[in-house]
């Protein structure tokens, strides 16, 4: 799944988009605060719906931050306005990625994590387009900077992607060349979950994303498939997420 880049204005100049992010919803930890995760919704959704679901999970030691994406014209919808972390140009594996939008979304998530206490483990996760943004964020963290060259400020301890894909997978190898980047990639836990019945983001996109991560040095990548699951989440999948986060983040798993 791939995307368009910045729009080109008269005379060939690039028009930088002014993005205004929506409301952020926060789910406070019910027990001892051990981790904070920014969770990114899918196309056309908002932070509220996911905050309500995440609040029900048996993860008392996690604080969830659920921002809302900017409302912007989406190319694949003929310019129709929708909440989106970046522009979607085409549902294919060969179209260009919207680097500007991805960088802005990844920076917004990092900014939301920047005020967390130093002893709190940090993570990003999301569904569909939010999952894609989270995986892109993982590559920025390992590379130490965004695609635009600005430094990536947060230290990530976990990344979750449900029903998503990896943007910029073809240039990933170039980002993991240096020793420090390779070390960060090798030690970053990533969980990918995908339904075999997904008719929006095909299951093969998730599979290929997992392979691209593993083959480029992300040694702690887990890929879970679910038979009959479409482009949505189910309790079985969320149970997997809970168990994985508890293990990888070393959570107490109970209210303190």
Secondary structure, DSSP 8 states (H G I E B T S, - for coil): -B----EE-GGG-EE---------EEE--SSS--EEEEEE--TT--HHHHHHHHTTSS-TTEEEEE----EEEEGGGTTEEEE-SS---BSSSSS---HHHHHHHHHHHHHHHTTS-TTSEEEEEEETHHHHHHHHHHHHHHHTB-TTS-B----EEEEEEES---TTGGGHHHHT-SHHHHHHHHH--EEEEEETT-SSS-HHHHHHHHHHHHHTT-TTEEEEEETT--SS--HHHHHHHHHHHHHHTT---S--
